[in-house]
Structures are given as C-alpha cells and as structure tokens.
Amino acid sequence: MKRLSITWRVTLLYTLFMVLLAGLSLGFLFHAGAQTARQEKLTRMQSMVEESRREIEAKDGELDIDRDLEAFDDGIYLSIYDTAGLPLYGFVPRNFDNSAVFSDGELRTVESGGRSWYLYDEQITVEGYGALWVRSVTAADAVDSTLGTLQHTALLVLPVFVVLAAVCGYLVTRQAFAPVRQITRTARQIVAGNDLSQRIGLTGRRDEIYTLAGEFDAMFARLQSAFEREKQFTDDASHELRTPTAVILSQSEYALNHTAPEGETRAALESIHTQAARMAALLSQLLLLARADAGRQVLQRESVNLSELVEMVAETEAEQAAAQKITVETDLEADVRVQGDETMLMRLFINLTENAIRYGRPGGQVRLTLRREKDQAVAAVTDDGIGIAPEHLDKIWQRFWQADPARSDGGAGLGLAMVRWTAEAHGGHVQVESAPGAGSTFTVSIPCE
C-alpha cells in the first residue's frame, strides 16, 4: 500500500479532530438541550399549578374557580380534583389514563396510551373548603420529538461539515506545505541537471520552513562556489602541466632515438617516456572533463558512419587483445549513421573496448555489436571476464574510481566517466549489466541520424 503524503496525513488528522470535536460538542448540546427543555416544562407545569392557587377560592362552603384559570397552555393540561380523586375542573389528554395515584410535589414520567407523559401533582388547601389536588400533564415525547428533529438535522449536516472540514484542512495544509514542495522540486532539478546554480528562492513570510529554505540556498551557493573553484583548478592545472609533460615526453623520446643509451640508462629513459605518456593522456582527459563540466567542450558534429567507426576500433584493438589471447569479434549492422563528433565517439568505443580487454579472461573473447533499433543506434561491448560486483555498479562512473586497482594496467579511472559524458553529450545514454565471474556488457544508445 502506498504511503500517504504528509499533506494527506495532516488533513486526515485535522478532519478526524474536527469530527470528534463536533461530535462531542453536539452530544453536549443535545444533552444540555434535553435537560433544559425538561426543566422548562417542569417549571411551566409548576407555574400553572401555582397560578391555580390564586384562582381558586370558596364561598359559603362552595368551591369557586375563576374562569380566567387556564386549563391548557402550550401543550400542558391542568386539572383539579377533590381528595377522593373526583375531577372538579380542567382537562386531561385524550390518551392519558387519569387513574395515576397522586404524589405531592413530584415530577414523574408515566406510560399511558402507548405514549410517555410528564405528570406533576400538588396538593393545595383552599380556605373555607379544604384540600384539593391540582395536576398538570404534558406529553414527554413532545420534548423528545423536538430534540429528535434537531438530532436528525444535525446528522444530515454533519457529513457536510466533515466534507467542508476535509476540504478546508487539505487546502490549508497544502498551502502550508507549498514551500516544502518547492524545496523538493529544486532538489530534484539539481540532481537531474547537476546544476548547483538552482535556488529555492522562497520569499515573503519568515517562518521555520522559509528559514530552512534560506539555509539550503546558502548551502547550495557555497557548494557551487566550491565546485567552481575545483573545476577551475582542474582546468588550470591540466592546462599548465601539458607543456612540461610534452617537453618531458619529447626529450625522452629524442634521447632514446638519437643518443643510443644502453643498460640502466635506457631503462630509466623508457620508464620516463612511458610515465610521461601516461601523464599526457591523463591531463588530456582531465582537461576535456573540466571543459565539459564548464560547458566549454563543443562537439564538432558531422555525419558519422558508426558501423565503420566501430569496425575500425575493433581492428585497432585486436592486436592488444591478441597479446592476452583474447579474440575480438564483431556483429555490426551496416551503415548505421549518427550526427556526432567522430573523435569523441571513437574515444568512447576505444575506452569501452580497452576496458573489456583489460578485465577480460585470458583465452576469452570481446564482442562488439551494433544495431539500429527504431530511432536509436544501439552498440554493445561484451566481455567474459571478471565482471563487476553489484555494489560497485553505481561507482564505476565516478572519476578515478577503480574496482580492481591491481589490474588497472596504467588506467586512471577516467575512461568510463568520459564514456558517460560523451554518450549524454550526443543525446544518448550508457548502461551496464554485469555479474562477478560472468563478464560485463556496456550498452550505448545514441539517436540515429
């Protein structure tokens, strides 16, 4: 199950909290409303009984009840009885069984006629006549019915409230986390484009997230400055070292060819010449990568017959492979053309082929294939050598990284970095499949002409 985003989790938590709060509030209001409604009914019933005291008197031993005494008011019935329970005045509800025993000053709930009733009795004494019972009755379900209507309405309104709470919570949360999404987008752009010049650039209010974004921008600025200095140093150092390296290389070559040194002197000059050649190649690669990083390495694009180029590389590297008893085989589709820099593409396939030979199995083979697949020229260099461990597959593209330094054979670990840059500079990509002891396959895809 996909994990919910923070925005949705906060929204759900907010909605749950609002629903719980609304439920508790409605429950409290209904309970308080029910108690208040019942208390109001009781107070009105007691008030009607109290009013009857002033409207009842006796003359010459006869009971005299004022005609202004209300026997019905707002759903409450009032009736008067003698001590024997005989009705003297007033009304009772039609479905009410009036045989209930009198109980002085007590609010009761009785069941009669399939309904619930509130019943309040009070005994009064009329001067010149004696004791009387005054009874007030009202339907209990009238109060409950009103509360029930309110509850039904609340249940209809509650889902709407939940939806509104969820929508408002989502909008508020989304707005609150908008800076976080901006930080994430900027980070992805930096990773995808290797462009440290990107900035989050949040402006406006100054809360914790905006402060964090500002710190990230400052960090990116420092990293960009550090990388720019490193690239400039690499560029400058490579450029400055090319001249003395070329002098060493040319002078050692001259000494070997024109002075006829012998013994240890020749061995020393040969070593100097070899190391100078390695240094020259290394400086050339460093300079190219530094210019590529700075965006100053321009490709000289032209129509390139990739089939002929790969065939030429295979023939060139066959002699080096034969020294290790490795056979170079080709399976190339004819006339596969691309728009690219012929020199850079040749260096790409030379690097891949030399790597395959260097880490191949003595007596094994290196196979170069080329096919046109839709609009892509897909080339692969396969060996049956030592292979690459799974944990090293992502590291092989790093500069100066070598899986097996003991078998580097003079390599500096820049070849695959150049291969990746060249493929991407031509609008393509390179990938590798490998397993320890089973060899490796490097596949390059470049758009066809």
N, C-alpha and C positions, 0 to 999 in steps of 0.2 A: 504494500500500500504506500502510495506516495505521501511523503511527509508534508504536512500543511505548512505554508509560509507563516512567518511571524505576524504578518498583517491579518491573515485569516484566524490565527490562534488568538490574537488580541481581540479581534472582532467577536469571535465566539465567546470569549471570556466576558467581554463587555455586555454582549446580548444576554448571556446567562445571568450575569449580575443584575441587569435591569429587569429581567423577567422575575427573578427571585424577589427583588425589591418591590416590584409591582404586585406580585402575589401576596407578599407579607402585608403590604400597605392595604390592598383590597380586603384581605382577611380581617385585618384590624378594623378597617372602616365598617365592614359588614357587621362584625361583632358589636362594635360600639353603636352602630346604627340600630341594630336589633334591640340592644339594651335601652337605648334612648327612646325608640318607638314604644316599647313595652312600658317604660316608665311614664311616658307622656299619656298613654292610655290609662294607666293606673291613676295618675294624677287627675286626669279628667273625670274618671269614674268616681274618685273620692270627692272631687269638687262638686259633682252633681248631687251626691249624697248629702254633702254639707249644705248645699243650697236648699235642699228639701227641708232642712230643719227650720229655715226661716219662712217657708211657705205653708207649713202645717201647724194648725192650732186647733183648740177645742172650744166649743161654745155650748154651755148647758149640757156638757157630757157627750156632745156630738162632735165628731171629727169634721173639721172644716179645712179643706185643701184648696189653696189658691189656684185659680185657673191658669195663672202665669207659670206654674211649675211645669218645666219641660220634661216630658216622658221619653223623648227621643232626641238625641243630638249627636251628629257626626258618628253615626253607627253605634252609639251607646244607648241601650234601653234602660229605663228606670221604672221600677215598680215598688209598691208599698203593700205590706202585709201586716195583719194583726199577729199577736203572739201564737195564735193557733195555726198560722200559715195560710189564712184565707186572704186572697187578693182584695185590696181595697182601691188601688188606683194604679194606673200606668200600663205599660206594655212589656211583653217579652218576645223574643224572636220566635217565628213560626215553628222552626225545627228544634227549639230548645225545650228540653224536659225540665219543667219547673219544680220537679219534686226533690231537687237537691236540698239537703239539710242546711239550715242557716249556720254561718260561722262568723262571729262578730270580728270585724276589722282584718279579715284575711283575704288576700288575693289568691284565687285558686284557678286552676285550669281543669275543666271537666269536659268529658266527651258526651255528645248528645246529637242524635240525628245524623251520625256519620261525620260530624264536624267537631272542632275544638273551640271551647268558649272560655273567655276570661270572666270570672264571677267574683264580685265583691259585695259583701253583706255588712251592714252596720245597724246596730240596734239603737234607736233613739227613744227618748221619753218626752211625750207631749203633756204639758201641764193641763190638768183637768180631764185627761183621757187615759194616759198610761203609756205602756211600752208599745213600740212599733218596729217592724223590720223594714229597712229600706235596702233594696237590691238593685245593683247595676250589672248589666250583662253586655258583652260585646264579643264579636267573632274573633277568635285568636288568629285564624288563618287570613283575616283581612290584613293584619300586620305582616304576617309571614308572606302573604302574596305580594305585597309591595316590595319587601326585601327580595323575594324571588325574582320579581321583574327586574330589579336593579342588578341582581346577580346574573341573570340571563343576558342583560345588556352588556355587563362587564365581560362576560365570556365571549360575546361577539366582538367587543372592542379589543380584547387582549391580543388576539392574533395580529390585528392591525398594528397594535402597539409594538409587538415583537418584531414585525417586519420593519417598521419605522426605526426601531432601536438598532436592528442589524444593519440597515442601510446607512443610518447616521454614523453608527460605530465604524463601519467599513470606510466611509468617506473620510471621517476624522482620522482614523488610523492610517489610511493610505496617504493622506496629506502629511501626517506626522512622519511617515517613513519615506516620503519622497526624497529627502536628502540621502538616505541610505541607498536608495536605488541609483541615484546619481553617482555616488561613490562606487557602487558595483559596476555601473556602465563604464566609468572612467578606467577602473582597474582592468576590466576586460579589454578595452581598447588598447591599453598599454601593453597587455600580454599579447594580444593578437597582432599588433603592429610593431612591437618592440620600440615604441615611441614614448620616451620619458618626457617629452615636451607637453603631453596631455596634462590638463589640470582639472580638478573637480570644479573649482570656481564658484562655490556657494557664497551668496551674498544675502544681506538682509538681517534677520534677527540673529542674535548671538546666544544660542543655547549650546548644550553639550555636543550635539551632533555637528553643529556648524564649527565649533571649536576643533573637533576631531578632524573634520574635512580640511580645515586650515592647516592643521599639523601634517596631514597627509600631503597637502600641496607643498608645504615647506620641505618635507622629506623627499618628494619627487624632484624638487628643484636641486636639492643637494646631491641626489643620486645622478641626475642629469649632468650636473657640473662635474662630478667625479668621473663619469663615463666619458664625457667630452675631453677631459684632461688626459684620461688613459688612452683614448683613441688618438688624440693629437700627439701624445708621447710616442705611441707605437708608430705613427706615420713619420714623425720627425726622426726617430731613432733608426727606423728602417731605411729612410732616405739617406741619412748621414753615413750609415755604415756600408752602403752599397759601394761607394768609391774605394775606401780602404780594402774592402773584401775583393773587389775587382782587381786592385793592384796586386794583392797577395796571390790571387789566382793566376794572373798573367805572368808575374815574376817567377812563381814556382814552376809554371809550365815552361817558361823560357829556359830556366835553369836545367830542367830535365831534358830539354830538347837540344840545347846548344853547349852545355858545359860537360856533358858526358860524365856525371858523378858516378861513383861506384860505392858499393858496400852500404855502410850505415848512412852515409850522406844521401845516397839515392833513396833509401828507405824513408829518411826524415823528410826529404822533399816531396816524395809521393804522398806521405801522410798529410803534410801541409796542404798539398794540392787537393787531396780528397776532402779534407775538412773545410777548406775554403769553398769548394764546390757545394758542399752541403750547406754552408752558411749563406752562400749566394742564393741557393734555391729557397732556403728558409726566409731570407729577407724579402725575396720576390713575393712569396706567399703572404707574408705579414703585410707588406705594402699594399697588395691587392685587397686583402681583407679590411685593412684600415680605410682604404679609399671606398670600399663597398659600404662600410659602416657609416662613412661620412656622406654617402650618396654621390661620390665623385667618380665612381668607376663606371664609365659609359661603355655599353656594349656596342660593338660595331656590327650591326645586324645586316645580314645578307641571306640569300637563299642557300641553304646548306643541304647537300645530299647526305643525310645521316647514315644511309646504308654504306656508302663508300667510306665515310669517316670512320665508322666502327670497324669495317674490314681492314682499314689501314692501321688502326690501333692494334687489332688482333695480330696482324703480321709483324708489327714493330715489337710487340711484347712477347712474341713466340720464342725468340732467342733466349730472353731472360728466363722464360718458363722452362725451356728445354734444359737449362743448367740445373734445374731442380727436378728434372724428369717429369714435368707436368705438361700435359698436352692442352693446347688452346684450340677449342672448337667454336665454330660459328654457325648460326642458323638465322640468316638475315633476309627479310623481305626486301625486294629490290625497290629502288627509287623512292624511299621514304624521305620526304623533304620537310624541313622546318625553317622558319625565319630566326636566325640567331647568329651569335658570334662564334665563328668556326674555331678560333684559337681556344676560346673558353670551353667550348663543347669537347674539343679534343682533349684538353687537360682533364675535364670531368671523367671521360672514359678511360684515360690513362691512369688516373688515380684509382678508380674502381678496379681496373684490371691488375694493376700492380699490387693492390691490397689483396686481391684474390690469390695472386701467385705467392705473395709473402706469407700469407696464413693458410695456404693450401697444403694438401697432403702429398708428400713425395710419391711420384708414380700415379698421381690422380689427374684430374682434368679441370680446366676452367672453361666455361661455356658462355658465349655471348650471343644473345638473341635480340631480334628487333622485329616488331610487328606494328602495323597500323590498326588501331582499334578505334573505330568511329572517327573522331577528330583529333585523336591523340597518337603520338609516336611513343610506343612503349618499349623500352630497352631494358634488358636484364643481364646482370653479370652474376654467374653462379659458380661456386667452388664447392669442393667436397672436403674441406679442411677442418680445422679445429672448431669452427663455429664460435658463437658469442653467447655468453650466459644471459638468461632473461633479465637479470638485474642490471646488465650493462647496456642493453639495447638503447636506452634513452641517453646514455652518456657518450656514446661513440661520436655524436655530432659536436661534442664540446671541443674547443680548441686545446691542443696539447694533451688531450686525454688518450691513453693507450691501454687497451685491455691486457696486452702482454708485452711490456717494455723489453723483455729479453729477446723478443722476435721482431723488434721494430726495424731492424736492418737499416738504420740510418734515418727512418721516418721521424718526423717531429710531431705527428698527431694533428696536422692541419689539413690533411687531404680531404677527409670527409666533411669538414666544415666548409671547405671550398666547393665540394660537390653539392652540398645542400644549397649554398648561396647561388651557385651557377644555375641549378635547376629552377629555383624560385625566381631568379632574375629573368629567366626565359618564360615565366608564367606557368611553370610546371611544379612538380614535387618529386621527392625521392623517399622510398621506404625500404625497410629491410625485414627479411624473415630469416631466422637463424635458430639453431639448436646446437648445444655443445656436442662436438664429435660428429655432427651431421652436415656441417658446412653452412654457407650463408648465400642468400640471394638478395642482391640490391637491385631494385626496380626503379627506373627513372621514367616519368611521363612528361612529355613536352607537347604543346599544341602543334599540330601539323601545319604546314604552310597553307 
